[in-house]
Amino acid sequence: MVSTSDRLQQRAELVANGYSWEYVDIWPPKTTLYRHAPGLNTEGDVVFPVGTHIKGVPGTPAYVLAKAKLGLLQVPPGEGCECQWCSIRNAHVEPVTESGDYVDPEQESVRCQDCGEAVFALTKSGALSRLRVHMRSSHLP
């Protein structure tokens, strides 16, 4: 049984991923999901490209929410899509590091005080965590 607070949290997360406010109340038994993020294998190769659809998956709010966090949504990807994956893909991000690596402009960055190298992550705490790893691995005594 799902509590009221759990339903409200699910509803808020689904709305943040582009679903309607009523989805928690009137979900379909089965639905079709489209990939907005590519499906990768363990080597990092694209196995399922963006736009691939999966038919007949459960339409329950909990299942759809879990898949939305992985880049599977009920609408096909396109130029007008505002999800995080399509926004990054459609932004045409320019290289911002000396090595020519592409970095998401939404990412946070911190610089190493010793060597000046920039470390990137989705959040400030993630960037600081990566900086600690960088400091341990590249500045060994």
Residue pairs with C-beta under 8 A, 6 or more apart in sequence:
2 10
2 62
7 24
10 24
10 61
10 62
10 65
11 21
11 23
11 24
11 61
13 65
13 68
14 23
14 24
14 61
14 64
14 65
14 68
15 21
17 65
17 68
17 69
17 73
17 83
18 68
18 73
18 75
18 81
18 82
18 83
19 64
19 68
19 74
23 61
23 64
24 61
27 59
27 60
27 61
27 64
28 59
29 58
29 59
30 56
30 57
30 58
30 59
31 57
31 58
31 59
31 64
31 74
32 53
32 54
32 55
32 56
32 57
32 74
33 53
33 54
33 57
33 64
33 67
33 72
33 73
33 74
34 51
34 52
34 53
34 54
34 72
34 73
34 74
34 75
34 76
34 77
35 48
35 49
35 50
35 51
35 52
35 53
35 54
35 71
35 72
35 77
36 50
36 71
36 72
36 73
36 77
36 81
36 83
36 85
36 86
37 50
37 70
37 71
37 72
37 85
38 46
38 48
38 49
38 50
38 71
39 46
39 47
39 48
39 49
39 52
40 46
40 47
41 47
50 77
50 85
50 89
51 76
51 77
53 76
54 72
57 63
57 67
58 64
64 74
67 73
71 83
71 85
73 83
75 81
77 83
77 85
77 86
77 89
78 86
79 90
81 87
81 90
84 106
88 104
88 106
91 105
93 102
93 103
93 104
93 105
94 102
95 101
95 102
95 103
96 102
96 103
97 103
97 118
103 109
103 120
104 120
104 122
106 122
107 120
107 121
107 122
107 127
108 120
108 121
108 122
108 123
108 124
108 126
108 127
109 118
109 119
109 120
109 121
109 127
110 118
110 119
110 124
110 127
110 128
110 131
111 117
111 118
111 119
112 118
112 119
112 131
112 134
112 135
112 138
114 135
114 139
115 138
115 139
117 134
117 138
119 127
119 130
119 131
119 134
120 127
120 130
121 127
121 129
121 130
